[in-house]
Amino acid sequence: MPDLLVMEGINKAFFGVKVLKDVQFRLHEGEVHVILGENGAGKSTLIKILSGAYTLDSGKVFLEGKEVDMTSYNPEIASRLGIATIYQNFHLVPHLNIAENISLSNFPMKKGRIDWKSVQKRARDVLENIHFSIDPNTLVKKLSVSQQQMLEIAIALSKNAKIIIMDEPTAAISKKEVETLFQIIADIKKKKVGIIYISHKLEEIKVIGDSITILRDGRNVGTMGAKEAELNEIVSLMIGKEMKTLEKKHQYISSEVMIEFKSLRRKGFFEDISIQIGKGEIVGLTGLIGAGKTELARAIFGVDRLDAGQCFYHKREINIKNPKEAVQHGIGYLPEDRDVSGLCLNMPVKDNMTLVYLAKLKERIFSIPAEKALSQKYINQLKIKTTGVYQQVKYLSGGNKQKVIFAKWLAAHCQFLVLDEPTIGIDVGAREEIYNLIFDFVRSGERAVLFLSSDISEILSVSDRILVMFHGRLIAELDPNITTKQEIMARCLNLT
């Protein structure tokens, strides 16, 4: 297959720290080329250079054999050249409908006005192109995650994209939706479109990939065929050492209830939820997309209001109306959408770490040297890879961002944490570090965690007890020592 894209000697540094070092990359027509690597390996930086979000420091880019002028390269030029990027956080306008989103950057005009008939026809043609049967007048805010993803793909193809970059496209969709996505990708390949595919789900590689490039510490450490690659070899190249199997946590049985929820209800989302969590416990909560896990987590932390139910914390009833009250009681929350709800991306590491702690101080007096010292303490303790306390959080990898959120709640002396998909979009090496942070948090026997995850393997390995939600209700409590992945999945599907 002819080369569609060639990137040679790509170098990029932030604040004097090199994040890409002489990276080489090739993409062929009709190929799915998977880029793998730990968080901080340089994957996001490489695709942001290609999409025009970042400028490169040095190197060359060739598209269909012609060198691209990178001196004034930007997202608009990338789009004109046929490069489309579908990020984890979609770039859609929720209050406009599907047809309007498809034509947003180039509305067809007639006699100085928008030609709405042409807008509708374009939308129907684009949707039909990927076999997406939906009314083009549907508002985007009413679409599911997978439907929004399909719309992003449709928009990319409507702009005659030659290269589509997919960043963690299966992170938040169900198994059935993944199968649909993979069929769409197979159809796109037939049009000779090249796909750069970033994922941390190693089991997807052989199903969807043609080639694999592995980045580690900003370097290309290996490119190989996806079908021939061995899992152990891939992981070894990613982390620079042999893969370790996640060991099952020693089960902890608590004798003292720390927090209890009774008959929690939020209309349309969950009903009659009762949970007891003991001191020192990690209680896992799993279920399929739409089961109500995230909605429950948000309500527990006071982001959304409950319609009914009680909460008892250390045997005393509390009424949490908002996140501020949750924090005052020593409850912390790591949200699924860390970049939107968990962090202030344009603020430095130290401000993100001390934000809650300073808000809790009654005297409101805290010296800058003391704040820096507190932040540096957690940088060292949690092994956060950063240039220092003043680095903006948006430049950190996904795993290090999660560690900053952990540090925020540790600094605020929280005793109970609600962790919603804490390892989503995080590589195998960083996952192990996150698990160890959770184990360390509860080790004293005085703290507890509600651990929400759709990854059944980690639910089995991390939890002391497993709860299963289905359509807004708790339908099972399982012992991780005597249950299996198959049984948990059957429960998630409400088959037993």
C-alpha positions in Angstrom: 0.0 0.0 0.0 1.3 3.5 -0.8 2.3 5.9 2.0 -0.5 8.3 2.9 1.4 10.0 5.7 5.1 10.1 6.6 6.4 11.9 9.7 10.2 12.1 10.1 12.4 13.3 13.0 9.5 14.9 14.9 10.8 16.7 18.0 8.7 18.7 20.6 9.5 20.1 24.0 7.4 21.9 26.7 9.2 24.2 29.2 12.5 22.6 28.2 11.3 19.1 28.7 11.5 17.0 25.5 8.2 15.0 25.0 8.9 13.8 21.4 12.4 12.7 20.4 13.1 12.1 16.7 9.8 10.2 16.2 9.3 8.4 12.9 5.8 7.4 11.8 4.1 6.1 8.6 0.5 5.6 7.7 -0.7 3.7 4.5 -3.9 4.1 2.5 -6.7 2.0 3.9 -4.7 1.1 7.1 -5.6 1.2 10.7 -2.3 2.2 12.5 -2.6 1.8 16.3 -0.4 4.1 18.4 0.3 2.6 21.9 2.3 3.9 24.9 2.0 4.7 28.5 0.5 8.0 29.6 3.2 10.6 29.0 4.8 8.6 26.2 4.0 11.3 23.6 0.9 9.9 21.8 -1.3 12.9 22.4 1.4 15.3 21.5 2.2 13.5 18.2 -1.5 13.6 17.1 -1.9 17.2 18.2 1.0 18.1 16.0 -0.6 16.3 13.1 -4.0 17.9 13.8 -2.4 21.4 14.0 -3.1 22.0 17.8 0.6 22.0 18.5 3.6 23.3 16.5 6.6 21.0 16.1 10.1 22.1 17.0 11.7 20.2 14.2 11.0 17.5 11.7 9.2 16.9 8.4 5.7 15.8 7.5 4.7 14.4 4.1 1.2 13.9 2.9 0.7 11.7 -0.2 4.4 12.3 -1.0 4.3 16.1 -0.8 6.0 17.9 2.1 3.7 20.0 4.3 4.8 23.5 5.3 4.7 23.2 9.1 5.8 26.8 9.8 2.2 28.2 9.7 0.4 24.8 10.2 -2.9 25.0 12.2 -6.2 23.1 12.6 -7.8 24.9 9.7 -5.0 23.9 7.4 -5.0 20.3 8.7 -8.7 20.1 7.9 -8.2 21.5 4.4 -5.5 18.9 3.8 -8.0 16.1 4.8 -6.9 15.4 8.4 -9.7 15.0 10.9 -9.4 14.3 14.7 -12.1 12.7 16.8 -11.1 13.4 20.5 -12.5 11.7 23.6 -14.3 15.0 24.3 -16.4 15.6 21.2 -16.4 18.9 19.4 -20.1 19.1 18.7 -22.6 21.8 19.5 -25.2 20.1 21.7 -28.0 22.6 21.2 -28.0 22.3 17.4 -29.3 19.3 15.5 -27.4 16.7 13.6 -27.9 18.4 10.2 -26.7 21.8 11.5 -23.6 20.2 13.1 -22.7 18.5 9.8 -22.8 21.8 7.9 -21.6 24.0 10.7 -18.3 25.0 9.2 -19.7 25.3 5.6 -23.4 26.0 5.3 -24.7 25.8 1.7 -26.0 29.2 0.7 -28.7 30.3 -1.8 -29.4 34.0 -2.6 -27.5 35.1 0.5 -29.4 32.8 2.9 -28.7 29.3 4.3 -30.2 26.7 1.9 -31.9 24.5 4.5 -33.0 22.0 1.9 -29.4 21.4 1.0 -28.5 21.2 4.6 -31.0 18.4 5.1 -29.9 16.6 1.9 -26.2 16.8 2.8 -27.0 15.4 6.3 -29.0 12.5 4.9 -26.3 11.6 2.4 -23.6 11.8 5.0 -25.5 9.7 7.5 -26.4 7.1 4.9 -22.7 6.9 4.0 -22.0 5.2 7.3 -25.4 3.5 7.6 -26.4 5.7 10.5 -30.2 5.6 10.6 -31.4 8.6 12.6 -33.5 11.7 12.0 -31.0 14.6 11.1 -33.3 17.0 13.0 -32.4 15.3 16.3 -30.6 17.6 18.8 -27.1 16.5 19.5 -27.6 16.7 23.3 -30.1 13.9 23.0 -27.6 11.5 21.4 -25.8 8.8 23.3 -22.0 8.8 23.4 -21.7 6.2 20.6 -24.2 8.2 18.4 -22.1 11.4 18.9 -19.0 9.4 18.0 -20.7 8.2 14.8 -21.7 11.8 14.0 -18.1 12.9 14.4 -17.0 10.2 11.9 -19.8 11.3 9.5 -18.7 14.9 9.7 -15.1 13.9 9.1 -16.1 11.9 6.0 -18.3 14.8 4.7 -15.1 16.9 4.6 -13.4 14.3 2.4 -11.0 13.3 5.2 -8.0 11.3 4.0 -6.8 10.6 7.5 -9.0 10.2 10.6 -7.4 10.2 14.0 -9.4 8.4 16.7 -8.4 9.0 20.3 -9.7 6.3 22.7 -12.9 5.8 20.6 -14.2 2.8 22.7 -13.5 4.3 26.1 -17.1 4.9 27.0 -19.3 2.7 24.8 -20.8 -0.7 25.2 -19.5 -4.0 23.6 -22.3 -3.9 21.0 -21.5 -0.3 20.1 -17.8 -1.2 19.8 -18.8 -3.9 17.2 -20.8 -1.2 15.3 -17.8 1.2 15.4 -15.4 -1.5 14.1 -17.8 -2.3 11.2 -17.8 1.4 10.3 -14.0 1.5 10.4 -13.8 -1.5 8.1 -16.1 0.3 5.6 -13.9 3.5 5.9 -10.8 1.5 5.1 -12.4 0.4 1.8 -12.4 4.1 0.8 -8.6 4.2 1.2 -8.9 6.4 4.2 -6.1 6.0 6.7 -6.9 5.7 10.4 -4.7 6.5 13.3 -6.1 4.7 16.3 -5.1 5.4 19.9 -6.3 3.0 22.6 -5.3 1.5 25.9 -7.5 -1.6 25.4 -4.9 -4.0 24.2 -7.5 -6.7 23.4 -8.8 -4.5 20.5 -5.5 -4.3 18.7 -5.6 -7.6 16.8 -9.3 -7.1 16.0 -9.0 -3.6 14.5 -5.3 -2.9 13.8 -3.1 -3.5 10.8 0.1 -1.9 12.2 1.3 -0.9 15.7 3.7 1.8 16.7 4.8 2.0 20.3 6.0 5.1 21.9 8.0 5.2 25.2 9.4 8.3 26.8 8.8 10.3 23.6 10.6 7.8 21.3 9.3 5.3 18.7 10.5 2.0 20.3 8.9 -0.3 17.8 6.6 -0.7 14.8 5.2 -4.0 13.8 2.2 -5.8 12.2 -0.8 -6.0 14.6 -1.7 -9.6 13.7 1.8 -11.0 14.4 2.5 -8.9 17.6 2.6 -10.8 20.9 0.8 -9.1 23.9 3.8 -9.6 26.2 6.1 -8.1 23.6 3.8 -5.0 23.2 3.6 -4.4 27.0 7.3 -4.9 27.5 8.1 -2.3 24.8 5.5 0.1 26.3 6.8 0.0 29.9 10.3 -1.2 29.3 9.9 -4.3 31.4 7.9 -7.5 31.5 4.2 -7.3 32.0 3.0 -8.1 35.5 -0.4 -9.7 36.0 -2.6 -7.6 38.3 -2.7 -9.5 41.6 -5.9 -9.9 43.4 -6.1 -7.6 46.4 -6.3 -9.4 49.8 -10.0 -9.2 50.7 -10.7 -7.0 53.7 -13.8 -7.7 55.8 -14.8 -4.6 57.8 -16.5 -4.9 61.2 -17.5 -1.2 61.4 -19.8 0.6 59.0 -18.3 4.0 57.9 -21.0 5.2 55.5 -24.5 4.0 54.7 -26.9 5.0 52.0 -30.6 4.1 52.4 -33.2 4.0 49.7 -31.5 6.6 47.5 -33.6 7.8 44.5 -33.3 10.2 41.7 -36.2 10.0 39.3 -35.3 8.6 35.9 -31.8 7.6 36.9 -31.8 5.2 39.9 -34.2 3.8 42.5 -34.0 2.3 46.0 -30.2 2.2 46.3 -29.0 1.0 49.7 -25.3 0.4 50.4 -23.2 -0.1 53.5 -19.4 0.5 53.2 -17.2 -0.3 56.2 -13.9 1.3 57.3 -11.0 0.0 55.3 -13.2 -1.4 52.5 -13.1 -0.9 48.7 -16.6 -1.6 47.4 -16.7 -2.1 43.7 -19.8 -1.0 41.7 -20.1 -2.1 38.1 -22.7 -2.2 35.3 -23.2 -1.4 31.7 -23.3 2.1 30.2 -26.6 3.6 31.3 -26.9 1.5 34.4 -26.8 4.7 36.6 -23.4 4.4 38.2 -22.2 7.9 37.4 -25.5 9.4 38.2 -25.4 7.7 41.7 -21.8 9.0 42.2 -22.7 12.5 41.4 -25.7 12.4 43.7 -23.6 11.0 46.6 -21.2 13.9 46.2 -24.0 16.5 46.0 -23.5 17.5 42.3 -27.1 16.4 41.6 -30.0 16.5 44.1 -31.6 13.3 45.4 -35.4 13.0 45.3 -35.3 10.6 48.3 -33.1 8.7 50.6 -30.8 9.0 53.6 -27.0 9.0 54.3 -25.4 8.1 57.6 -21.8 8.9 58.0 -20.1 7.5 61.1 -23.6 6.6 62.4 -24.8 10.2 62.1 -27.3 11.2 59.5 -26.0 13.9 57.1 -27.8 15.8 54.3 -25.5 16.7 51.5 -27.0 19.4 49.3 -23.9 20.3 47.3 -20.2 19.3 46.8 -19.0 21.9 49.4 -21.0 20.1 52.1 -19.7 16.7 51.0 -16.1 18.0 51.3 -16.8 19.4 54.8 -17.8 15.9 55.8 -14.6 14.5 54.4 -16.0 13.0 51.2 -14.1 13.4 47.9 -15.0 12.6 44.3 -12.9 11.6 41.3 -15.2 12.1 38.3 -15.2 10.1 35.1 -14.6 13.3 33.0 -11.5 14.4 34.9 -10.6 17.2 32.5 -14.1 18.9 32.7 -15.1 18.3 36.3 -12.0 17.2 38.2 -9.4 19.7 37.3 -8.7 23.3 36.5 -6.6 22.6 33.4 -5.1 26.1 33.0 -4.1 26.3 36.6 -0.7 24.9 37.9 -0.3 21.6 39.7 0.0 23.3 43.1 -3.3 25.2 42.8 -5.2 22.1 41.8 -3.7 20.2 44.7 -4.4 22.8 47.4 -7.7 24.2 46.0 -10.0 22.2 48.4 -7.6 22.3 51.3 -7.4 26.1 51.2 -11.2 26.4 50.9 -11.5 24.3 54.1 -9.1 26.5 56.2 -11.1 28.7 58.6 -8.4 31.3 59.1 -7.8 31.6 55.3 -4.1 32.2 55.9 -1.6 29.9 54.2 1.8 31.0 53.0 3.0 30.4 49.4 6.1 28.6 50.6 3.9 26.3 52.7 1.6 25.7 49.7 4.5 24.8 47.5 5.9 22.5 50.2 2.6 20.7 50.5 2.3 20.3 46.7 5.9 19.0 46.4 5.2 16.5 49.2 2.4 14.9 47.1 4.4 15.1 43.9 7.1 13.1 45.6 4.7 10.8 47.4 2.5 10.0 44.4 5.4 10.0 41.9 3.8 12.6 39.7 5.7 13.3 36.5 5.8 17.0 36.2 8.3 19.8 35.6 7.3 21.3 39.0 4.5 22.8 41.1 3.9 25.6 38.6 3.4 23.4 35.5 -0.1 23.7 34.1 -2.1 20.5 34.6 -3.3 20.4 31.0 0.2 19.4 30.0 0.2 16.3 32.2 -0.6 12.8 31.0 -3.9 11.2 31.9 -2.4 9.1 34.7 -0.6 12.0 36.3 -3.8 14.1 36.1 -5.5 11.4 38.1 -2.7 11.5 40.6 -3.2 15.3 41.0 -6.9 14.7 41.8 -5.9 12.1 44.4 -3.5 14.6 45.9 -6.2 17.2 46.1 -8.4 14.8 48.3 -5.4 13.6 50.4 -4.5 17.2 51.1 -8.1 17.9 52.1 -7.9 15.0 54.6 -10.9 13.2 53.0 -11.8 9.8 54.6 -14.2 8.5 52.0 -13.6 8.6 48.2 -16.0 8.0 45.3 -13.9 7.0 42.3 -15.7 7.0 39.0 -13.7 5.1 36.3 -10.4 6.2 37.8 -8.3 4.2 35.2 -10.3 5.2 32.1 -8.0 6.2 29.3 -4.9 5.2 31.3 -2.2 2.8 30.2 -1.3 -0.5 31.9 1.7 0.9 33.8 -0.2 3.9 35.2 -3.1 1.7 36.1 -1.0 -0.3 38.5 0.1 3.0 40.2 -3.5 4.1 40.5 -4.5 0.8 42.1 -1.6 1.1 44.6 -2.8 4.6 45.5 -6.2 3.2 46.3 -4.8 0.3 48.3 -2.6 2.8 50.3 -5.6 5.1 50.9 -7.6 2.4 52.7 -4.6 0.5 54.4 -5.0 2.2 57.7 -8.5 0.8 58.1 -9.9 4.2 58.8 -10.8 5.2 55.2 -13.1 3.7 52.6 -13.7 3.8 48.8 -16.6 3.3 46.5 -14.9 2.2 43.2 -17.0 2.5 40.0 -15.7 0.7 36.9 -17.0 -1.0 33.8 -13.8 -3.0 33.6 -14.7 -6.3 35.1 -11.1 -7.5 35.5 -10.2 -4.6 37.7 -13.4 -4.8 39.6 -12.6 -8.4 40.5 -9.0 -7.5 41.4 -9.6 -4.3 43.4 -12.8 -4.8 45.3 -13.6 -6.4 48.7 -17.2 -6.7 47.6 -18.8 -6.2 44.2 -22.2 -4.5 43.6 -23.9 -4.7 40.2 -26.3 -2.1 38.8 -28.9 -2.6 36.1 -31.3 0.1 34.8 -30.9 2.2 37.9 -31.2 -0.6 40.5 -28.8 -2.7 42.5 -29.4 -6.3 41.5 -26.6 -8.2 43.0 -23.8 -8.3 45.6 -21.0 -10.7 44.8 -17.9 -12.0 46.6 -14.8 -11.4 44.3 -13.2 -14.6 45.7 -15.9 -16.9 44.4 -17.3 -15.2 41.4 -16.1 -15.0 37.8 -15.9 -12.4 35.0 -18.6 -14.4 33.2 -21.0 -14.3 36.2 -20.5 -10.6 36.6 -21.2 -9.9 33.0 -24.3 -12.1 33.1 -25.4 -10.0 36.1 -24.7 -6.8 34.3 -27.0 -8.0 31.5 -29.5 -9.2 34.1 -29.4 -12.7 32.6 -29.5 -14.5 36.0 
